[in-house]
Amino acid sequence: FFAVCGNVTWEFLWGFVCAAAIVLVLTPLVGWLAPRIGGLDHGDDRPRIHTRAIPRIGGVAIVLGIIISALLFLDLEGPYPAILIGTGAIAVVGPAFRWAS
């Protein structure tokens, strides 16, 4: 597999490592931010497995890790800009609808 892909494999590996590092750094920050902006799930509306309030906005760290890593490592020609814009739009619109209701 590595012989077929050549150097392209290393770019994907570094992209993954970069995304993982960004997510690892941002996850505690998002966890800190969640109670300050009302992004906690208290479990009042239906039964939950967790016994205490947990952050509902952890996906923000994941989306930012993906987008930042993609901007750093992808060639932004072809369909990639539209995919990244769509990813960002979904990440913004989803929570906006949740908080609006």
C-alpha positions, 0 to 999 in steps of 0.5 A, a space after each residue: 500500500 505505501 509503495 503504491 501511494 508514495 509521498 501522498 500517504 505522508 501528507 494524509 498522515 500529517 493531516 490526520 496528526 494535525 487534526 487530532 492535535 487540534 481536536 485534543 487542544 480544543 476539546 477542553 476549551 470547548 468543555 470550558 466554554 459550554 456552561 458559559 454559553 448554555 451548551 450543556 445537556 442536563 438530561 431533564 427532557 428524557 432519560 440519559 446514561 450520564 448522571 451530571 451535565 455534559 457539554 453538547 458542543 464537543 463537535 465544534 472541536 472536531 469540525 474545527 480540527 477537520 477544517 483547519 487541517 484540511 486548509 493546511 494540507 489539501 489542495 484547494 482546487 476542485 470540490 474541496 472548497 465547497 465541501 469545507 464551506 458545507 461542513 462549516 455551514 452545517 456546523 453553524 446551522 445545526 446548533 443555531 436551530 437547536 438553540 432557537 427552538 
